[in-house]
Amino acid sequence: MTKDMTQGSPMKLILGFSVPLLFGFLFQQFYSLVDTVIVGRILGTDSLAAVGATGSVNFLIIGFCMGVCSGFSIPVAHKFGARDFEDLRRYVANCVWLSLGFAAVLTLLTASLARQILVWMRTPADIIDRSHDYIWVIFLGIPVTFLYNMTSGVIRALGDSRTPVIFLVMSSFLNVGLDLFFIVNLHMGVQGAAWATVISQGVSGACCLLFMVKKFEILRIRREEWRPDGHRMRMLCGMGVPMGLQYSVTAIGSVILQSATNTLGSGAVAAVTASGRINGFLACPFDAMGSTMATYGGQNIGAKRLDRIGQGLKSCVMLGIGYSVIALLVSVFLGRPLAELFLEASEGEIIGNARMLMIYNTAFYALLALVNIIRFLIQGMGFPAFAILAGVFEMVARGIVGFALVPMLGFTGVALGNPLAWLFADLFLIPAYFHVRRTLTKQLSDPESRERA
């Protein structure tokens, strides 16, 4: 069930680990895409815009939850690499306690403030009620978001990237069925799409939990190991909170950009929504590469195999750049028919804007590849604070676009948002990686320095 990433060819290990993850991310995007297709084609452009208007705040909150869980899995990967299974179980137990606490607080805060957040974002008046109906349910589902991401993160930290995908595929088909049932049969509108997402993720999380308990012998947590431990909780929060904040800081820039887009009207919001779903699908390989490098970096640092880090980075960057070319070709030649999956062919201007946004994004996918690969690798190596700083650079870039370029250039300014954010993040992350390498080289060669760290 587990996979040791401290031995063997880095390229083969990265491919073997990332391909199942890729299918998982694809199916995750698949049911998000199906939500959007059903909403756009059955409920209309305004409902599509209503769901799209929640995208950045959704990423702000749900991204924080996902980032925290990803960070929680890093000490688990370190202990697995070091073969310290008793300490590994204690970390997993404390992951559970922390996840319960974070989920309770975030659900209460976000569900109560959902409408006010949309008002602050200048959501157009003709769609704000439907936007609230959608995002309120998504926020109520924060506990199942923690359930799935915490359990799947632990499973991946042990080297098993396939099992969470199997459960995610099952829940994806469930999501499609629930979408159709809630929207077409029960006429629940956009709220039906949100409930379908929450229920489906809950099922996949429950399946991961049952599998983790029954199939991993090293995760059979004893009664005394369940005791909350302040030191381990601080270590977990030291990894998880910076990674969660990295998502949230990045999302603040997206909120600023979304707010600027909202001023252009619901048509612009619909174009961003359609292109965003497609770009999310096309960007899945980078998500898989990032998650792979977090586990790869964590296990190899735990095993003190710093020599393998650079080999893995080189292999993954080669994969990322090669895929970037493919994604650009897809956007250029298939951008219009892909946008028409969500929009009526008569919506010519909106479709054209959606295609333009796809091309702008994929033309700079090599920058996105570096962002995901280097950022997650650094996190896996035990330096999550750099993720926050990279997010700050992205936030600044999107802020510049939202406050300056969108008013000047209109929708073209919106299209520049992501590429500029990725460029700013890379300008920070590349030197940060070499700093981390130097720091770890010193720590691993000097026991006294390592003890102080």
C-alpha positions as CSV (number, residue, x, y, z in Angstrom):
1,M,0.0,0.0,0.0
2,T,2.8,2.4,0.9
3,K,5.5,3.7,-1.5
4,D,9.1,4.6,-0.6
5,M,10.2,7.6,-2.6
6,T,13.7,7.7,-1.2
7,Q,15.0,5.0,-3.5
8,G,14.9,4.5,-7.3
9,S,14.7,6.8,-10.3
10,P,13.1,10.2,-9.4
11,M,11.5,10.4,-12.9
12,K,9.8,7.0,-12.6
13,L,8.7,7.7,-9.0
14,I,7.3,11.1,-9.9
15,L,5.4,9.8,-12.9
16,G,4.2,6.8,-10.9
17,F,3.0,8.9,-8.1
18,S,1.6,11.8,-10.0
19,V,-0.4,10.0,-12.7
20,P,-3.0,8.6,-10.1
21,L,-3.1,12.1,-8.5
22,L,-3.7,13.6,-12.0
23,F,-6.7,11.4,-12.5
24,G,-7.9,12.4,-9.1
25,F,-7.6,16.1,-9.8
26,L,-9.2,15.6,-13.2
27,F,-12.2,13.9,-11.7
28,Q,-12.4,16.7,-9.1
29,Q,-12.4,19.2,-11.9
30,F,-14.8,17.0,-13.8
31,Y,-17.6,17.2,-11.3
32,S,-16.9,21.0,-10.9
33,L,-17.1,21.2,-14.7
34,V,-20.3,19.2,-14.8
35,D,-21.8,21.5,-12.1
36,T,-21.0,24.5,-14.4
37,V,-22.3,22.8,-17.6
38,I,-25.6,21.9,-16.0
39,V,-26.0,25.3,-14.3
40,G,-25.1,27.2,-17.5
41,R,-27.1,25.1,-19.9
42,I,-30.2,24.4,-17.8
43,L,-30.4,27.4,-15.4
44,G,-28.9,30.0,-17.8
45,T,-26.1,32.6,-18.0
46,D,-27.2,34.5,-14.9
47,S,-27.0,31.4,-12.7
48,L,-23.7,30.5,-14.3
49,A,-22.4,34.0,-13.4
50,A,-23.8,33.6,-9.8
51,V,-21.8,30.5,-9.3
52,G,-18.7,32.1,-10.9
53,A,-19.0,35.1,-8.7
54,T,-18.3,32.9,-5.7
55,G,-15.2,31.4,-7.2
56,S,-12.6,33.6,-5.5
57,V,-14.1,33.6,-2.0
58,N,-14.7,29.8,-2.4
59,F,-10.9,29.5,-3.1
60,L,-10.1,31.8,-0.2
61,I,-11.9,29.6,2.4
62,I,-11.8,26.1,0.9
63,G,-8.3,26.7,-0.3
64,F,-7.3,27.5,3.3
65,C,-8.8,24.2,4.4
66,M,-7.0,22.2,1.7
67,G,-3.7,24.0,2.4
68,V,-3.9,23.3,6.2
69,C,-4.6,19.6,5.5
70,S,-1.7,19.4,3.0
71,G,0.6,20.9,5.7
72,F,-0.6,18.5,8.3
73,S,0.5,15.6,6.0
74,I,4.2,16.9,5.8
75,P,5.3,15.8,9.3
76,V,3.6,12.4,8.6
77,A,5.7,12.1,5.4
78,H,8.8,13.0,7.4
79,K,8.1,10.3,10.0
80,F,7.3,7.8,7.3
81,G,10.6,8.6,5.6
82,A,12.4,8.2,8.9
83,R,10.5,4.9,9.7
84,D,9.4,6.3,13.0
85,F,5.9,4.8,12.9
86,E,4.9,5.4,16.6
87,D,5.5,9.1,16.2
88,L,3.7,9.0,12.9
89,R,0.6,7.7,14.5
90,R,0.7,10.4,17.2
91,Y,0.9,13.0,14.5
92,V,-2.1,11.5,12.7
93,A,-4.1,11.5,15.9
94,N,-3.3,15.2,16.5
95,C,-4.2,15.9,12.8
96,V,-7.7,14.6,13.7
97,W,-8.1,16.9,16.7
98,L,-6.9,19.9,14.9
99,S,-9.1,19.2,11.9
100,L,-12.2,19.0,14.1
101,G,-11.3,22.3,15.7
102,F,-10.6,24.2,12.5
103,A,-13.7,22.8,10.8
104,A,-16.0,23.9,13.6
105,V,-14.7,27.5,13.8
106,L,-14.5,28.1,10.0
107,T,-18.0,26.7,9.4
108,L,-19.5,29.0,12.0
109,L,-17.7,32.1,10.8
110,T,-18.1,31.7,7.0
111,A,-21.7,30.5,7.0
112,S,-22.8,33.5,9.1
113,L,-20.8,36.0,7.0
114,A,-21.5,34.6,3.5
115,R,-23.8,37.3,2.3
116,Q,-21.8,40.2,3.7
117,I,-18.7,38.8,2.0
118,L,-20.5,38.9,-1.4
119,V,-21.6,42.5,-0.7
120,W,-18.0,43.5,0.0
121,M,-17.0,41.9,-3.3
122,R,-19.5,44.1,-5.2
123,T,-21.4,41.1,-6.5
124,P,-23.9,42.3,-9.2
125,A,-27.4,42.8,-7.7
126,D,-29.1,40.6,-10.3
127,I,-27.1,37.5,-9.2
128,I,-26.2,38.1,-5.5
129,D,-29.1,36.0,-4.1
130,R,-28.2,33.0,-6.2
131,S,-24.5,33.5,-5.3
132,H,-25.4,33.4,-1.6
133,D,-27.6,30.3,-2.0
134,Y,-24.6,28.5,-3.6
135,I,-21.7,29.6,-1.4
136,W,-23.7,29.2,1.9
137,V,-24.1,25.5,1.3
138,I,-20.4,25.1,0.3
139,F,-19.4,26.7,3.6
140,L,-21.7,24.4,5.5
141,G,-19.7,21.6,3.9
142,I,-16.4,22.7,5.3
143,P,-16.3,19.7,7.8
144,V,-16.4,17.2,4.9
145,T,-13.7,19.2,3.1
146,F,-11.5,18.7,6.1
147,L,-12.5,15.0,6.2
148,Y,-11.5,14.2,2.7
149,N,-8.4,16.4,2.5
150,M,-7.0,15.2,5.9
151,T,-7.5,11.5,5.2
152,S,-6.3,11.6,1.6
153,G,-3.3,13.7,2.6
154,V,-2.3,11.1,5.2
155,I,-2.7,8.3,2.7
156,R,-0.6,10.1,0.1
157,A,2.1,10.9,2.7
158,L,2.5,7.1,3.1
159,G,3.1,6.9,-0.7
160,D,-0.3,5.7,-1.8
161,S,-1.6,8.2,-4.4
162,R,-4.1,5.7,-6.0
163,T,-6.6,4.9,-3.4
164,P,-7.9,8.5,-2.8
165,V,-8.4,8.7,-6.6
166,I,-10.6,5.6,-6.7
167,F,-12.9,7.1,-4.1
168,L,-12.9,10.4,-5.8
169,V,-13.9,8.8,-9.1
170,M,-16.8,7.1,-7.3
171,S,-17.9,10.4,-5.8
172,S,-17.6,12.2,-9.1
173,F,-20.2,10.0,-10.7
174,L,-22.3,10.4,-7.6
175,N,-22.0,14.2,-8.0
176,V,-23.2,14.1,-11.6
177,G,-26.2,12.0,-10.6
178,L,-27.1,14.3,-7.7
179,D,-26.6,17.4,-9.9
180,L,-29.2,16.2,-12.3
181,F,-31.6,15.0,-9.5
182,F,-31.4,18.1,-7.5
183,I,-31.5,20.6,-10.4
184,V,-33.7,18.9,-13.0
185,N,-36.0,16.8,-10.8
186,L,-36.2,18.8,-7.5
187,H,-35.7,22.3,-9.1
188,M,-33.3,23.4,-6.4
189,G,-31.4,25.8,-8.6
190,V,-27.8,26.6,-7.9
191,Q,-28.2,25.4,-4.3
192,G,-28.8,21.9,-5.7
193,A,-25.4,22.0,-7.4
194,A,-23.8,23.0,-4.1
195,W,-25.4,20.2,-2.1
196,A,-24.3,17.7,-4.8
197,T,-20.7,18.8,-4.3
198,V,-20.9,18.6,-0.5
199,I,-22.5,15.2,-0.3
200,S,-20.2,13.7,-2.9
201,Q,-17.1,15.0,-1.1
202,G,-18.5,13.6,2.2
203,V,-18.8,10.2,0.6
204,S,-15.2,10.2,-0.7
205,G,-13.9,11.4,2.7
206,A,-15.8,8.7,4.6
207,C,-14.4,6.0,2.2
208,C,-10.8,7.3,2.7
209,L,-11.3,7.2,6.5
210,L,-12.5,3.6,6.4
211,F,-9.7,2.5,4.1
212,M,-7.1,4.3,6.2
213,V,-8.3,2.6,9.4
214,K,-8.7,-0.9,8.0
215,K,-5.8,-1.3,5.5
216,F,-2.8,0.5,7.0
217,E,-1.3,-1.5,9.9
218,I,1.0,1.4,10.8
219,L,-2.1,3.6,11.3
220,R,-3.7,1.4,14.0
221,I,-3.6,4.2,16.6
222,R,-3.5,3.0,20.2
223,R,-5.5,4.6,23.0
224,E,-2.5,6.4,24.5
225,E,-1.5,7.7,21.1
226,W,-4.9,9.6,20.8
227,R,-3.9,12.0,23.6
228,P,-3.7,15.6,22.3
229,D,-0.1,16.8,22.4
230,G,0.8,20.4,22.4
231,H,4.2,20.0,20.9
232,R,2.9,18.0,17.9
233,M,0.0,20.3,17.4
234,R,2.4,23.3,17.2
235,M,4.5,21.4,14.7
236,L,1.4,20.5,12.6
237,C,0.1,24.1,12.8
238,G,3.6,25.3,11.9
239,M,3.3,23.4,8.7
240,G,-0.5,23.6,8.0
241,V,-1.4,27.2,8.8
242,P,1.3,28.7,6.6
243,M,0.2,26.5,3.7
244,G,-3.4,27.4,4.4
245,L,-2.6,31.1,4.5
246,Q,-0.6,30.7,1.3
247,Y,-3.9,29.7,-0.4
248,S,-5.8,32.4,1.4
249,V,-3.3,35.2,0.7
250,T,-3.2,34.2,-3.0
251,A,-7.0,34.2,-2.9
252,I,-7.1,37.7,-1.6
253,G,-5.6,38.8,-4.8
254,S,-8.2,36.7,-6.6
255,V,-11.0,38.4,-4.6
256,I,-9.6,41.8,-5.7
257,L,-9.5,40.7,-9.3
258,Q,-13.0,39.1,-9.0
259,S,-14.3,42.4,-7.6
260,A,-12.8,44.3,-10.5
261,T,-14.3,41.8,-12.9
262,N,-17.7,42.2,-11.3
263,T,-17.7,45.9,-12.2
264,L,-17.6,44.8,-15.9
265,G,-21.0,43.1,-15.6
266,S,-22.5,39.6,-15.4
267,G,-21.4,38.8,-19.0
268,A,-17.7,39.3,-18.0
269,V,-18.3,37.2,-14.9
270,A,-19.8,34.4,-17.0
271,A,-16.8,34.5,-19.4
272,V,-14.4,34.2,-16.5
273,T,-16.5,31.4,-15.0
274,A,-16.5,29.3,-18.2
275,S,-12.8,29.8,-19.0
276,G,-11.9,29.3,-15.3
277,R,-13.5,25.8,-15.3
278,I,-11.6,24.8,-18.5
279,N,-8.3,26.3,-17.2
280,G,-8.9,24.5,-13.9
281,F,-9.2,21.3,-15.9
282,L,-6.1,22.0,-18.0
283,A,-4.1,22.9,-14.9
284,C,-4.7,19.6,-13.2
285,P,-1.3,18.2,-14.1
286,F,0.4,21.0,-12.3
287,D,-1.7,20.3,-9.2
288,A,-0.6,16.7,-9.4
289,M,3.0,17.6,-9.8
290,G,2.9,19.9,-6.8
291,S,1.3,17.3,-4.5
292,T,3.8,14.8,-5.7
293,M,6.8,17.0,-5.0
294,A,5.5,17.7,-1.5
295,T,5.5,14.0,-0.7
296,Y,8.7,13.4,-2.6
297,G,10.5,16.3,-0.7
298,G,9.0,15.3,2.7
299,Q,10.1,11.6,2.5
300,N,13.6,12.4,1.2
301,I,14.2,15.1,3.8
302,G,13.0,12.6,6.5
303,A,15.5,10.1,5.1
304,K,18.2,12.8,4.9
305,R,18.5,12.3,1.1
306,L,19.0,15.9,0.1
307,D,21.0,14.7,-3.0
308,R,17.7,13.4,-4.5
309,I,15.9,16.7,-4.2
310,G,17.6,18.4,-7.2
311,Q,17.2,15.3,-9.4
312,G,13.4,15.2,-8.7
313,L,13.0,18.9,-9.3
314,K,14.7,18.7,-12.7
315,S,12.6,15.8,-13.8
316,C,9.3,17.4,-12.7
317,V,10.1,20.7,-14.4
318,M,10.8,18.9,-17.6
319,L,7.4,17.3,-17.4
320,G,5.7,20.6,-16.6
321,I,7.2,22.5,-19.5
322,G,6.4,19.7,-22.0
323,Y,2.8,19.7,-20.9
324,S,2.5,23.5,-21.1
325,V,3.0,23.4,-24.8
326,I,0.2,20.8,-25.2
327,A,-2.2,22.9,-23.1
328,L,-1.6,26.0,-25.2
329,L,-2.4,24.1,-28.4
330,V,-5.6,22.9,-26.9
331,S,-6.7,26.5,-26.0
332,V,-5.8,27.9,-29.4
333,F,-7.6,25.2,-31.5
334,L,-10.4,24.1,-29.1
335,G,-11.0,27.2,-27.0
336,R,-14.3,28.2,-28.7
337,P,-16.0,24.8,-28.7
338,L,-15.0,24.2,-25.1
339,A,-16.5,27.6,-24.1
340,E,-19.7,26.6,-25.9
341,L,-20.1,23.7,-23.5
342,F,-21.2,26.3,-20.9
343,L,-22.7,29.0,-23.1
344,E,-25.2,29.3,-25.9
345,A,-23.6,29.8,-29.3
346,S,-25.5,33.1,-29.6
347,E,-23.4,34.6,-26.7
348,G,-20.6,35.4,-29.2
349,E,-18.8,38.2,-27.2
350,I,-18.8,36.1,-23.9
351,I,-17.5,33.1,-25.8
352,G,-14.8,35.2,-27.4
353,N,-13.7,36.6,-24.1
354,A,-13.6,33.1,-22.5
355,R,-11.4,31.8,-25.3
356,M,-9.1,34.8,-25.0
357,L,-8.7,34.2,-21.3
358,M,-7.9,30.5,-21.9
359,I,-5.1,31.4,-24.4
360,Y,-3.6,34.1,-22.1
361,N,-3.4,31.6,-19.2
362,T,-2.1,28.6,-21.1
363,A,0.5,30.7,-22.9
364,F,2.2,31.2,-19.5
365,Y,1.6,27.8,-18.1
366,A,5.4,27.2,-17.8
367,L,5.4,29.9,-15.1
368,L,2.5,28.1,-13.3
369,A,4.5,24.8,-13.5
370,L,7.4,26.4,-11.7
371,V,5.1,27.9,-9.1
372,N,3.5,24.6,-8.2
373,I,6.5,22.4,-8.4
374,I,8.9,24.7,-6.4
375,R,6.4,25.9,-3.9
376,F,5.2,22.4,-2.9
377,L,8.7,21.0,-2.9
378,I,9.9,23.7,-0.5
379,Q,6.9,23.0,1.7
380,G,7.7,19.3,1.7
381,M,11.2,20.1,2.7
382,G,9.9,21.8,5.8
383,F,9.8,25.5,4.9
384,P,6.1,26.4,4.7
385,A,6.6,30.1,5.5
386,F,8.0,30.6,2.0
387,A,4.6,29.6,0.6
388,I,3.0,32.6,2.3
389,L,5.5,35.0,0.9
390,A,5.0,33.5,-2.6
391,G,1.3,34.0,-2.1
392,V,1.9,37.7,-1.1
393,F,3.7,38.2,-4.4
394,E,0.7,36.7,-6.3
395,M,-1.7,38.9,-4.3
396,V,0.3,42.0,-5.1
397,A,0.3,41.2,-8.8
398,R,-3.5,40.5,-8.9
399,G,-4.0,43.7,-6.8
400,I,-2.1,45.7,-9.5
401,V,-4.3,44.1,-12.2
402,G,-7.5,44.6,-10.3
403,F,-6.9,48.2,-9.2
404,A,-5.1,49.5,-12.3
405,L,-5.2,47.3,-15.4
406,V,-8.8,46.3,-15.4
407,P,-10.1,49.9,-15.2
408,M,-7.6,50.8,-18.0
409,L,-7.9,47.8,-20.3
410,G,-11.2,46.2,-19.4
411,F,-11.4,42.4,-20.0
412,T,-7.9,42.3,-21.4
413,G,-6.7,43.4,-18.0
414,V,-8.6,40.5,-16.4
415,A,-6.7,38.2,-18.8
416,L,-3.4,39.4,-17.5
417,G,-4.1,38.7,-13.9
418,N,-2.9,35.1,-13.6
419,P,0.2,35.3,-15.8
420,L,1.4,38.4,-13.9
421,A,0.8,36.6,-10.6
422,W,2.7,33.5,-11.6
423,L,5.6,35.7,-12.8
424,F,5.8,37.5,-9.5
425,A,5.7,34.3,-7.5
426,D,8.5,32.7,-9.6
427,L,10.7,35.7,-9.0
428,F,10.5,34.9,-5.3
429,L,10.4,31.1,-5.3
430,I,13.4,30.3,-7.5
431,P,15.9,32.1,-5.2
432,A,14.0,30.8,-2.2
433,Y,14.6,27.2,-3.3
434,F,18.4,27.7,-3.5
435,H,18.3,29.4,0.0
436,V,16.4,26.3,1.4
437,R,19.0,24.0,-0.3
438,R,21.9,25.9,1.3
439,T,20.2,25.9,4.7
440,L,19.4,22.2,4.7
441,T,22.9,21.3,3.4
442,K,24.4,23.1,6.4
443,Q,22.0,21.5,8.8
444,L,22.5,18.0,7.6
445,S,26.3,18.4,7.6
446,D,26.5,20.1,11.0
447,P,24.7,18.2,13.8
448,E,24.9,21.2,16.2
449,S,23.3,23.5,13.6
450,R,20.6,20.9,12.9
451,E,19.9,20.6,16.7
452,R,19.5,24.4,16.9
453,A,17.1,24.4,13.9
